[in-house]
Amino acid sequence: MTNQGLTPICPLFFGHLAVEKLLKAIFVSRHKNHPPPIHNLVRSAKLSEISLDETQIDQLLVITSFNLEARYPDITREFRKKCTRQFTAENMNKIMGVIKWLQTAYSGEVDHLFRTKLARR
């Protein structure tokens, strides 16, 4: 972090987490089990039995890299150099596109999961 607040890495890292959590919710909805402790979004999607086209695979691979690059100090220094406002904005748009796709395509499953879990409490 900087004195001004979050670094450009933070939105990308948190964006990865948002996509990861959606994929894991879909996994739980379909398998009625805990999702595996992985961060690779393509693998999570495949384990959740989500069909992916090449564009979606490419987007998930890029977003996955934000998790890894934000966690390790040596890689973070190099990654920070790439994180201009434009780079961050472009990639946040990709992340938001993936989130909207997952929410639209799988909202019924995720909504049902949350309603079921909340009803048990």
C-alpha positions as CSV (number, residue, x, y, z in Angstrom):
1,M,0.0,0.0,0.0
2,T,1.0,3.6,-0.5
3,N,0.3,6.7,1.6
4,Q,-2.5,7.5,-0.9
5,G,-4.3,4.2,-0.3
6,L,-4.4,1.0,-2.3
7,T,-1.8,0.2,-4.9
8,P,-3.0,-0.7,-8.4
9,I,-2.4,-4.4,-7.6
10,C,-5.1,-4.5,-4.9
11,P,-8.2,-4.1,-7.2
12,L,-6.8,-6.8,-9.5
13,F,-6.1,-9.1,-6.6
14,F,-9.5,-8.6,-5.1
15,G,-11.1,-9.0,-8.5
16,H,-9.4,-12.4,-8.7
17,L,-10.9,-13.3,-5.3
18,A,-14.4,-12.3,-6.4
19,V,-14.2,-14.5,-9.5
20,E,-12.7,-17.3,-7.5
21,K,-15.5,-17.2,-4.9
22,L,-18.2,-17.2,-7.6
23,L,-16.6,-20.3,-9.2
24,K,-16.4,-22.0,-5.8
25,A,-20.0,-21.2,-5.1
26,I,-21.0,-22.8,-8.4
27,F,-18.8,-25.9,-7.4
28,V,-20.6,-26.2,-4.1
29,S,-24.0,-25.8,-5.7
30,R,-23.2,-28.6,-8.2
31,H,-21.3,-31.0,-6.0
32,K,-22.7,-30.4,-2.5
33,N,-19.2,-30.5,-1.2
34,H,-16.4,-28.1,-0.3
35,P,-14.4,-26.8,-3.3
36,P,-10.8,-27.8,-3.6
37,P,-8.3,-25.3,-2.1
38,I,-7.0,-24.0,-5.5
39,H,-6.6,-20.5,-7.0
40,N,-6.3,-21.5,-10.7
41,L,-9.6,-20.1,-12.1
42,V,-9.5,-22.3,-15.2
43,R,-9.1,-25.4,-13.1
44,S,-11.9,-24.2,-10.7
45,A,-14.2,-23.6,-13.7
46,K,-13.5,-27.1,-15.1
47,L,-14.0,-28.8,-11.8
48,S,-17.3,-26.9,-11.5
49,E,-18.2,-28.4,-14.9
50,I,-18.4,-25.0,-16.6
51,S,-17.9,-25.1,-20.4
52,L,-15.3,-22.5,-21.4
53,D,-14.4,-21.2,-24.9
54,E,-10.9,-20.0,-25.7
55,T,-11.6,-16.4,-24.9
56,Q,-12.9,-17.3,-21.4
57,I,-9.9,-19.5,-20.8
58,D,-7.6,-16.7,-21.8
59,Q,-9.4,-14.2,-19.5
60,L,-9.4,-16.6,-16.5
61,L,-5.7,-17.3,-17.0
62,V,-4.9,-13.5,-17.0
63,I,-7.1,-13.0,-13.9
64,T,-5.4,-16.0,-12.2
65,S,-2.0,-14.3,-12.6
66,F,-3.2,-11.4,-10.5
67,N,-3.6,-13.7,-7.5
68,L,-0.1,-15.1,-7.8
69,E,1.6,-11.9,-8.7
70,A,0.1,-10.0,-5.8
71,R,1.1,-12.6,-3.2
72,Y,4.9,-12.9,-3.6
73,P,7.2,-10.0,-2.9
74,D,9.7,-10.5,-5.7
75,I,7.0,-10.9,-8.3
76,T,5.0,-8.1,-6.8
77,R,7.8,-5.6,-7.4
78,E,7.9,-6.5,-11.1
79,F,4.1,-6.6,-11.4
80,R,3.7,-3.2,-9.8
81,K,5.7,-1.7,-12.7
82,K,3.0,-3.0,-15.1
83,C,0.1,-1.7,-13.0
84,T,-0.5,1.7,-14.6
85,R,-4.0,3.2,-14.3
86,Q,-4.7,2.1,-17.9
87,F,-3.5,-1.5,-17.3
88,T,-5.5,-1.8,-14.1
89,A,-8.6,-0.3,-15.7
90,E,-8.5,-2.5,-18.7
91,N,-8.1,-5.6,-16.6
92,M,-10.7,-4.6,-14.1
93,N,-13.1,-4.4,-17.1
94,K,-12.1,-8.0,-18.0
95,I,-12.8,-9.1,-14.4
96,M,-16.1,-7.3,-14.3
97,G,-17.1,-9.0,-17.6
98,V,-16.3,-12.4,-16.2
99,I,-18.2,-11.7,-13.0
100,K,-21.2,-10.5,-15.0
101,W,-21.0,-13.6,-17.2
102,L,-20.9,-15.9,-14.2
103,Q,-23.7,-14.1,-12.4
104,T,-25.9,-14.1,-15.4
105,A,-25.2,-17.7,-16.5
106,Y,-25.2,-19.3,-13.1
107,S,-27.3,-16.9,-10.9
108,G,-30.0,-19.5,-10.3
109,E,-27.5,-22.0,-8.9
110,V,-25.7,-19.5,-6.7
111,D,-28.9,-17.8,-5.5
112,H,-30.4,-21.3,-4.6
113,L,-27.2,-22.1,-2.7
114,F,-27.3,-18.9,-0.6
115,R,-31.0,-19.2,0.1
116,T,-30.5,-22.8,1.2
117,K,-27.6,-21.9,3.4
118,L,-29.3,-18.9,5.0
119,A,-32.5,-21.0,5.7
120,R,-30.4,-23.4,7.8
121,R,-29.2,-20.7,10.1
